[in-house]
Amino acid sequence: MAPIAVGDKLPDGTLFYLNSDGKPTAFPVYESLKGKKVVLVAAPGAFTPTCSLKHIPSFLDNAEAIKAKGVDEILVVTVNDPFVVSQWEKSYSDKKDLKFLADGSAEYTKALGLELDLSGNGMGIRSKRYALLIDDLIVKIANVEQGGEFKLSGGEDILSAL
């Protein structure tokens, strides 16, 4: 499948998060994002060095400015289960309203055409690192990294493109 690109409509699907009772809860993509302007950020893995120390902090540092440009939500998705994703979210003391979502089976990542096979490194199927700006389910910006790079999908990159 070709990777999602500017002008494409997001595929429908379901991501997950832990609710206040600690139970996995569905996050239906279409229902949750229809009519909104959102940034969808993907990290190859929770607690991995570049993701945890550079990529997500770049959105934490720029969240207020991004939202001031009309973005309703910043969503972080990773190919981990909702329990791991919840602990990863808790590791950031100041989340600034970023919402962390799980794609434990990589189903949504595959629907986007953005899967990354890291089986050779013992990590299985993951997601490419990316940042998408989505307006009412349509991709307006698609900053997708190649390999393990972190050059164009940071918070600063999205902010400068808005």
N, CA, C and O of each residue as an XYZ file, in Angstrom:
648
protein
N       0.842     -1.189      0.000
C       0.000      0.000      0.000
C       0.883      1.247      0.000
O       1.900      1.301      0.691
N       0.484      2.234     -0.774
C       1.223      3.495     -0.820
C       1.034      4.254      0.482
O      -0.053      4.236      1.060
N       2.075      4.914      0.945
C       1.937      5.698      2.187
C       0.945      6.840      2.016
O       0.786      7.381      0.922
N       0.298      7.189      3.081
C      -0.630      8.317      3.076
C       0.130      9.573      2.658
O       1.307      9.736      2.981
N      -0.552     10.450      1.939
C       0.108     11.645      1.408
C      -0.831     12.841      1.512
O      -2.017     12.700      1.809
N      -0.275     14.010      1.261
C      -1.053     15.242      1.276
C      -2.228     15.097      0.312
O      -2.066     14.653     -0.825
N      -3.409     15.478      0.786
C      -4.626     15.407     -0.004
C      -5.434     14.145      0.237
O      -6.609     14.083     -0.124
N      -4.816     13.135      0.845
C      -5.521     11.884      1.128
C      -6.429     12.041      2.345
O      -6.173     12.849      3.237
N      -7.486     11.250      2.353
C      -8.350     11.165      3.524
C      -7.787     10.083      4.443
O      -7.358      9.024      3.984
N      -7.795     10.361      5.723
C      -7.337      9.360      6.680
C      -8.178      8.099      6.563
O      -9.384      8.177      6.326
N      -7.558      6.943      6.728
C      -8.369      5.731      6.797
C      -9.082      5.696      8.145
O      -8.584      6.230      9.136
N     -10.235      5.070      8.170
C     -10.917      4.892      9.438
C     -10.218      3.768     10.189
O      -9.548      2.932      9.584
N     -10.368      3.750     11.449
C      -9.748      2.717     12.268
C      -9.922      3.043     13.728
O     -10.612      3.993     14.099
N      -9.281      2.233     14.554
C      -9.403      2.403     15.997
C      -8.036      2.349     16.647
O      -7.241      1.445     16.386
N      -7.775      3.323     17.490
C      -6.595      3.347     18.347
C      -7.112      3.165     19.768
O      -8.323      3.106     19.981
N      -6.207      3.076     20.744
C      -6.637      2.828     22.114
C      -5.864      3.681     23.102
O      -4.743      4.114     22.838
N      -6.497      3.913     24.256
C      -5.864      4.591     25.391
C      -6.461      3.981     26.653
O      -7.472      3.282     26.596
N      -5.828      4.250     27.788
C      -6.388      3.784     29.058
C      -7.297      4.864     29.613
O      -6.907      6.029     29.694
N      -8.514      4.479     29.997
C      -9.428      5.441     30.597
C      -9.055      5.660     32.067
O      -8.078      5.086     32.548
N      -9.813      6.471     32.768
C      -9.495      6.800     34.166
C      -9.581      5.587     35.090
O      -9.033      5.612     36.192
N     -10.261      4.526     34.653
C     -10.330      3.287     35.430
C      -9.204      2.320     35.067
O      -9.146      1.210     35.596
N      -8.309      2.737     34.167
C      -7.194      1.887     33.767
C      -7.560      0.794     32.781
O      -6.852     -0.207     32.666
N      -8.670      0.983     32.063
C      -9.109     -0.022     31.094
C      -8.865      0.473     29.673
O      -9.092      1.647     29.383
N      -8.401     -0.416     28.775
C      -8.237     -0.019     27.382
C      -9.561      0.466     26.803
O     -10.598     -0.182     26.951
N      -9.505      1.607     26.149
C     -10.692      2.258     25.615
C     -10.457      2.604     24.152
O      -9.392      3.102     23.786
N     -11.447      2.339     23.328
C     -11.333      2.612     21.903
C     -11.331      4.116     21.626
O     -12.041      4.887     22.271
N     -10.530      4.500     20.670
C     -10.481      5.862     20.140
C     -10.784      5.728     18.644
O      -9.873      5.536     17.839
N     -12.080      5.830     18.272
C     -12.440      5.693     16.855
C     -11.963      6.919     16.074
O     -12.370      8.045     16.362
N     -11.112      6.696     15.103
C     -10.443      7.793     14.413
C     -11.426      8.756     13.752
O     -11.382      9.953     14.035
N     -12.312      8.271     12.880
C     -13.228      9.186     12.184
C     -14.094      9.965     13.158
O     -14.195     11.190     13.080
N     -14.705      9.252     14.061
C     -15.612      9.887     15.020
C     -14.883     10.932     15.864
O     -15.441     11.987     16.167
N     -13.648     10.644     16.240
C     -12.891     11.530     17.124
C     -12.269     12.724     16.407
O     -12.061     13.771     17.021
N     -11.969     12.582     15.116
C     -11.235     13.641     14.414
C     -12.068     14.428     13.408
O     -11.611     15.452     12.901
N     -13.275     13.968     13.113
C     -14.112     14.667     12.131
C     -14.357     16.110     12.581
O     -14.752     16.370     13.718
N     -14.110     17.031     11.657
C     -14.341     18.440     11.925
C     -13.242     19.123     12.724
O     -13.376     20.296     13.071
N     -12.168     18.420     13.019
C     -11.077     18.987     13.824
C      -9.807     19.137     12.996
O      -9.600     18.458     11.991
N      -8.971     20.052     13.462
C      -7.619     20.186     12.930
C      -6.695     19.587     13.983
O      -6.644     20.059     15.119
N      -5.962     18.538     13.595
C      -5.109     17.827     14.544
C      -3.741     17.561     13.941
O      -3.570     17.525     12.722
N      -2.781     17.377     14.821
C      -1.469     16.881     14.429
C      -1.392     15.459     14.953
O      -1.592     15.210     16.141
N      -1.102     14.533     14.058
C      -0.915     13.133     14.417
C       0.570     12.851     14.315
O       1.156     12.906     13.234
N       1.170     12.548     15.457
C       2.606     12.319     15.561
C       2.829     10.849     15.845
O       2.198     10.293     16.743
N       3.717     10.208     15.098
C       4.009      8.802     15.364
C       5.465      8.637     15.757
O       6.376      9.199     15.149
N       5.640      7.850     16.789
C       6.962      7.482     17.270
C       7.114      5.974     17.085
O       6.190      5.226     17.404
N       8.254      5.510     16.579
C       8.443      4.072     16.384
C       8.264      3.244     17.656
O       7.835      2.092     17.587
N       8.583      3.811     18.803
C       8.401      3.039     20.025
C       8.462      3.883     21.278
O       9.270      4.805     21.391
N       7.589      3.550     22.218
C       7.612      4.219     23.524
C       8.935      3.923     24.218
O       9.471      2.821     24.109
N       9.442      4.891     24.912
C      10.658      4.789     25.712
C      11.931      4.593     24.888
O      12.990      4.344     25.463
N      11.860      4.698     23.567
C      13.077      4.597     22.766
C      13.784      5.955     22.775
O      13.130      6.986     22.927
N      15.109      5.968     22.616
C      15.867      7.211     22.834
C      15.428      8.416     22.005
O      15.103      9.457     22.577
N      15.409      8.309     20.692
C      15.056      9.476     19.882
C      13.615      9.902     20.125
O      13.316     11.093     20.208
N      12.727      8.924     20.239
C      11.308      9.232     20.461
C      11.110      9.960     21.781
O      10.426     10.981     21.842
N      11.707      9.433     22.823
C      11.472      9.955     24.172
C      12.269     11.213     24.493
O      11.804     12.061     25.255
N      13.451     11.342     23.928
C      14.329     12.449     24.299
C      14.314     13.614     23.320
O      14.713     14.725     23.667
N      13.848     13.361     22.080
C      13.861     14.426     21.072
C      12.489     14.668     20.440
O      11.972     15.784     20.473
N      11.902     13.611     19.864
C      10.696     13.790     19.061
C       9.515     14.313     19.881
O       8.974     15.376     19.578
N       9.116     13.575     20.912
C       7.965     14.001     21.712
C       8.259     15.296     22.468
O       7.386     16.162     22.526
N       9.457     15.471     23.054
C       9.744     16.767     23.689
C       9.629     17.955     22.727
O       9.294     19.060     23.155
N       9.901     17.743     21.436
C       9.763     18.859     20.490
C       8.301     19.309     20.373
O       8.031     20.477     20.092
N       7.367     18.390     20.587
C       5.948     18.768     20.581
C       5.523     19.336     21.926
O       4.687     20.239     21.981
N       6.082     18.824     22.999
C       5.794     19.404     24.316
C       6.250     20.856     24.362
O       5.543     21.719     24.882
N       7.435     21.125     23.815
C       7.982     22.482     23.821
C       7.207     23.446     22.939
O       7.208     24.652     23.186
N       6.540     22.920     21.903
C       5.853     23.773     20.930
C       4.340     23.644     20.953
O       3.663     24.233     20.110
N       3.792     22.891     21.894
C       2.358     22.611     21.917
C       1.509     23.881     21.977
O       0.546     24.016     21.222
N       1.847     24.785     22.842
C       1.043     26.008     22.973
C       1.048     26.820     21.686
O       0.006     27.316     21.259
N       2.213     26.956     21.069
C       2.312     27.726     19.823
C       1.576     27.028     18.683
O       0.948     27.690     17.857
N       1.647     25.708     18.630
C       0.934     24.954     17.597
C      -0.567     25.124     17.770
O      -1.288     25.351     16.798
N      -1.035     25.016     18.997
C      -2.469     25.166     19.249
C      -2.928     26.606     19.000
O      -4.070     26.839     18.602
N      -2.042     27.558     19.233
C      -2.380     28.958     18.961
C      -2.586     29.206     17.468
O      -3.207     30.200     17.090
N      -2.082     28.330     16.628
C      -2.246     28.439     15.171
C      -3.505     27.716     14.688
O      -3.699     27.548     13.484
N      -4.359     27.290     15.619
C      -5.639     26.705     15.235
C      -5.732     25.192     15.313
O      -6.735     24.615     14.894
N      -4.717     24.548     15.834
C      -4.751     23.092     15.973
C      -5.536     22.738     17.235
O      -5.258     23.259     18.315
N      -6.519     21.848     17.087
C      -7.363     21.445     18.215
C      -6.673     20.457     19.147
O      -6.794     20.556     20.368
N      -5.947     19.501     18.563
C      -5.319     18.457     19.376
C      -4.004     18.015     18.756
O      -3.813     18.075     17.541
N      -3.104     17.571     19.623
C      -1.873     16.912     19.200
C      -1.955     15.492     19.747
O      -2.008     15.277     20.958
N      -1.963     14.527     18.828
C      -2.102     13.125     19.191
C      -0.795     12.394     18.916
O      -0.219     12.517     17.835
N      -0.338     11.641     19.892
C       0.880     10.848     19.758
C       0.471      9.392     19.678
O      -0.224      8.890     20.561
N       0.898      8.707     18.621
C       0.565      7.294     18.465
C       1.847      6.484     18.329
O       2.811      6.923     17.702
N       1.844      5.311     18.917
C       2.982      4.415     18.809
C       2.487      2.973     18.782
O       1.404      2.660     19.277
N       3.299      2.110     18.196
C       2.950      0.697     18.085
C       3.413     -0.005     19.364
O       4.411     -0.726     19.384
N       2.664      0.232     20.401
C       2.826     -0.409     21.705
C       1.428     -0.615     22.260
O       0.464     -0.036     21.759
N       1.317     -1.440     23.295
C      -0.009     -1.658     23.877
C      -0.404     -0.460     24.739
O       0.461      0.328     25.121
N      -1.697     -0.308     25.052
C      -2.160      0.865     25.785
C      -1.569      0.997     27.189
O      -1.479      2.108     27.712
N      -1.166     -0.112     27.807
C      -0.569     -0.039     29.140
C       0.826      0.595     29.077
O       1.174      1.432     29.910
N       1.611      0.188     28.086
C       2.938      0.783     27.885
C       2.795      2.251     27.520
O       3.511      3.100     28.050
N       1.872      2.549     26.615
C       1.679      3.933     26.171
C       1.254      4.815     27.346
O       1.695      5.960     27.446
N       0.420      4.307     28.218
C      -0.006      5.070     29.388
C       1.176      5.379     30.306
O       1.296      6.496     30.810
N       2.029      4.416     30.519
C       3.211      4.648     31.361
C       4.163      5.629     30.699
O       4.777      6.455     31.375
N       4.289      5.544     29.380
C       5.143      6.473     28.647
C       4.609      7.889     28.793
O       5.370      8.826     29.032
N       3.296      8.040     28.649
C       2.666      9.356     28.819
C       2.948      9.908     30.219
O       3.257     11.089     30.374
N       2.842      9.056     31.229
C       3.087      9.483     32.613
C       4.534      9.886     32.853
O       4.823     10.606     33.808
N       5.444      9.433     32.004
C       6.859      9.767     32.179
C       7.156     11.232     31.877
O       8.219     11.740     32.234
N       6.210     11.913     31.216
C       6.359     13.340     30.930
C       5.583     14.119     31.979
O       4.366     13.972     32.093
N       6.277     14.941     32.739
C       5.620     15.671     33.825
C       4.676     16.751     33.298
O       3.676     17.067     33.943
N       4.985     17.317     32.136
C       4.148     18.379     31.584
C       3.703     17.962     30.189
O       4.414     18.198     29.212
N       2.537     17.347     30.092
C       2.059     16.802     28.822
C       1.432     17.852     27.914
O       1.260     17.609     26.719
N       1.091     19.002     28.455
C       0.500     20.098     27.686
C      -0.602     19.621     26.741
O      -0.666     20.034     25.583
N      -1.453     18.761     27.247
C      -2.620     18.309     26.497
C      -2.305     17.445     25.283
O      -3.155     17.316     24.401
N      -1.129     16.855     25.203
C      -0.891     15.846     24.181
C      -1.657     14.605     24.599
O      -1.677     14.252     25.778
N      -2.283     13.944     23.645
C      -3.004     12.707     23.940
C      -2.195     11.563     23.331
O      -1.852     11.594     22.150
N      -1.897     10.553     24.151
C      -1.095      9.413     23.734
C      -2.022      8.246     23.418
O      -2.902      7.905     24.207
N      -1.810      7.632     22.243
C      -2.672      6.561     21.764
C      -1.855      5.340     21.358
O      -0.715      5.461     20.910
N      -2.447      4.181     21.519
C      -1.779      2.918     21.221
C      -2.319      2.291     19.944
O      -3.522      2.303     19.680
N      -1.406      1.749     19.167
C      -1.727      0.958     17.977
C      -0.973     -0.364     18.124
O      -0.101     -0.697     17.323
N      -1.335     -1.102     19.168
C      -0.585     -2.279     19.584
C      -0.348     -3.327     18.523
O       0.690     -3.988     18.545
N      -1.259     -3.504     17.606
C      -1.102     -4.511     16.549
C      -0.636     -3.897     15.228
O      -0.533     -4.597     14.221
N      -0.360     -2.625     15.231
C       0.083     -1.878     14.038
C      -0.964     -1.867     12.924
O      -0.629     -1.597     11.771
N      -2.198     -2.151     13.244
C      -3.241     -2.180     12.212
C      -3.472     -0.799     11.595
O      -3.572     -0.670     10.375
N      -3.555      0.224     12.434
C      -3.790      1.559     11.886
C      -2.552      2.056     11.142
O      -2.663      2.695     10.095
N      -1.394      1.763     11.677
C      -0.141      2.142     11.022
C      -0.062      1.522      9.628
O       0.353      2.181      8.675
N      -0.455      0.271      9.512
C      -0.465     -0.401      8.196
C      -1.499      0.237      7.280
O      -1.252      0.384      6.083
N      -2.650      0.619      7.819
C      -3.679      1.274      7.005
C      -3.165      2.599      6.439
O      -3.566      3.011      5.351
N      -2.277      3.262      7.181
C      -1.660      4.499      6.706
C      -0.537      4.228      5.707
O      -0.089      5.143      5.016
N      -0.080      2.975      5.626
C       1.050      2.633      4.766
C       2.367      3.108      5.337
O       3.319      3.350      4.594
N       2.431      3.246      6.666
C       3.622      3.816      7.305
C       4.295      2.849      8.278
O       4.967      3.270      9.220
N       4.107      1.546      8.040
C       4.756      0.570      8.906
C       6.252      0.486      8.589
O       6.695      0.793      7.482
N       7.001      0.065      9.590
C       8.457     -0.061      9.507
C       8.828     -1.389     10.139
O       8.554     -1.611     11.319
N       9.446     -2.272      9.376
C       9.804     -3.592      9.877
C      11.168     -3.539     10.552
O      12.204     -3.453      9.894
N      11.142     -3.593     11.870
C      12.378     -3.594     12.656
C      12.614     -4.964     13.293
O      13.260     -5.069     14.336
N      12.085     -6.011     12.655
C      12.240     -7.375     13.177
C      13.702     -7.759     13.303
O      14.072     -8.477     14.232
N      14.530     -7.300     12.396
C      15.958     -7.603     12.441
C      16.643     -7.051     13.683
O      17.717     -7.515     14.067
N      16.017     -6.061     14.308
C      16.549     -5.474     15.547
C      15.777     -5.950     16.770
O      15.955     -5.420     17.867
N      14.914     -6.956     16.582
C      14.151     -7.502     17.697
C      12.961     -6.669     18.127
O      12.434     -6.864     19.222
N      12.522     -5.728     17.271
C      11.431     -4.841     17.657
C      10.134     -5.098     16.908
O       9.120     -4.473     17.219
N      10.134     -5.994     15.935
C       8.916     -6.298     15.193
C       8.477     -5.175     14.282
O       9.280     -4.342     13.863
N       7.181     -5.163     13.979
C       6.619     -4.119     13.118
C       6.353     -2.876     13.964
O       5.679     -2.942     14.992
N       6.881     -1.771     13.527
C       6.725     -0.480     14.191
C       6.150      0.517     13.196
O       5.709      0.142     12.110
N       6.159      1.761     13.569
C       5.703      2.832     12.694
C       6.900      3.666     12.273
O       7.850      3.843     13.036
N       6.842      4.171     11.060
C       7.807      5.197     10.676
C       7.552      6.405     11.567
O       6.441      6.600     12.059
N       8.564      7.195     11.765
C       8.406      8.445     12.511
C       7.791      9.474     11.561
O       8.269      9.662     10.442
N       6.731     10.135     12.016
C       6.096     11.130     11.157
C       5.315     12.134     11.989
O       5.081     11.951     13.183
N       4.922     13.205     11.304
C       3.974     14.184     11.841
C       3.060     14.573     10.687
O       3.514     15.046      9.646
N       1.773     14.365     10.890
C       0.764     14.712      9.886
C      -0.111     15.835     10.427
O      -0.534     15.792     11.582
N      -0.381     16.823      9.610
C      -1.391     17.820      9.945
C      -2.648     17.397      9.208
O      -2.638     17.236      7.987
N      -3.731     17.220      9.953
C      -4.982     16.728      9.407
C      -6.069     17.752      9.696
O      -6.218     18.214     10.827
N      -6.822     18.099      8.666
C      -7.925     19.041      8.816
C      -9.191     18.352      8.323
O      -9.325     18.073      7.131
N     -10.111     18.079      9.227
C     -11.366     17.395      8.922
C     -11.109     16.110      8.119
O     -11.732     15.865      7.086
N     -10.182     15.312      8.624
C      -9.819     13.981      8.108
C      -8.957     14.000      6.848
O      -8.612     12.937      6.332
N      -8.600     15.184      6.338
C      -7.771     15.287      5.130
C      -6.357     15.704      5.528
O      -6.171     16.635      6.311
N      -5.356     15.000      4.976
C      -3.955     15.283      5.273
C      -3.529     16.556      4.538
O      -3.619     16.643      3.313
N      -3.067     17.534      5.305
C      -2.596     18.806      4.753
C      -1.069     18.881      4.719
O      -0.493     19.520      3.839
N      -0.418     18.226      5.680
C       1.044     18.151      5.744
C       1.393     16.716      6.100
O       0.785     16.126      6.994
N       2.374     16.152      5.399
C       2.828     14.789      5.690
C       4.352     14.785      5.758
O       5.031     14.651      4.740
N       4.872     14.931      6.958
C       6.315     14.908      7.182
C       6.697     13.522      7.687
O       6.580     13.228      8.876
N       7.154     12.678      6.771
C       7.476     11.282      7.075
C       8.981     11.097      6.968
O       9.585     11.404      5.940
N       9.576     10.596      8.032
C      11.021     10.367      8.077
C      11.398      9.087      7.338
O      10.593      8.164      7.209
N      12.616      9.054      6.865
C      13.179      7.860      6.245
C      14.120      7.197      7.249
O      14.898      7.869      7.926
N      14.038      5.875      7.332
C      14.915      5.155      8.257
C      14.728      5.639      9.679
O      13.599      5.866     10.112
N      15.801      5.798     10.402
C      15.748      6.238     11.785
C      15.964      7.729     11.957
O      16.273      8.192     13.055
N      15.804      8.479     10.884
C      16.089      9.914     10.946
C      15.077     10.684     11.789
O      13.958     10.232     12.028
N      15.514     11.862     12.229
C      14.651     12.827     12.901
C      15.052     14.196     12.380
O      15.797     14.936     13.024
N      14.531     14.519     11.181
C      14.916     15.752     10.509
C      13.751     16.656     10.132
O      13.937     17.862      9.969
N      12.526     16.084      9.986
C      11.433     16.908      9.473
C      10.097     16.654     10.145
O       9.074     17.172      9.697
N      10.085     15.868     11.210
C       8.793     15.537     11.839
C       8.662     16.087     13.256
O       7.812     15.628     14.018
N       9.475     17.046     13.610
C       9.426     17.607     14.955
C       8.384     18.701     15.111
O       7.801     19.171     14.135
N       8.165     19.091     16.342
C       7.216     20.152     16.639
C       7.550     21.456     15.951
O       6.657     22.178     15.508
N       8.846     21.766     15.859
C       9.278     22.989     15.198
C       8.914     22.961     13.718
O       8.533     23.982     13.146
N       9.034     21.770     13.093
C       8.735     21.645     11.668
C       7.247     21.883     11.394
O       6.884     22.568     10.438
N       6.404     21.315     12.235
C       4.957     21.525     12.068
C       4.614     22.988     12.331
O       3.842     23.587     11.582
N       5.173     23.559     13.376
C       4.899     24.947     13.706
C       5.282     25.880     12.549
O       4.529     26.793     12.211
N       6.442     25.648     11.951
C       6.878     26.527     10.862
C       6.031     26.343      9.601
O       5.955     27.245      8.767
N       5.400     25.186      9.460
C       4.552     24.917      8.287
C       3.132     25.456      8.438
O       2.409     25.582      7.449
N       2.726     25.777      9.677
C       1.357     26.264      9.897
C       1.185     27.709      9.436
O       0.094     28.267      9.551
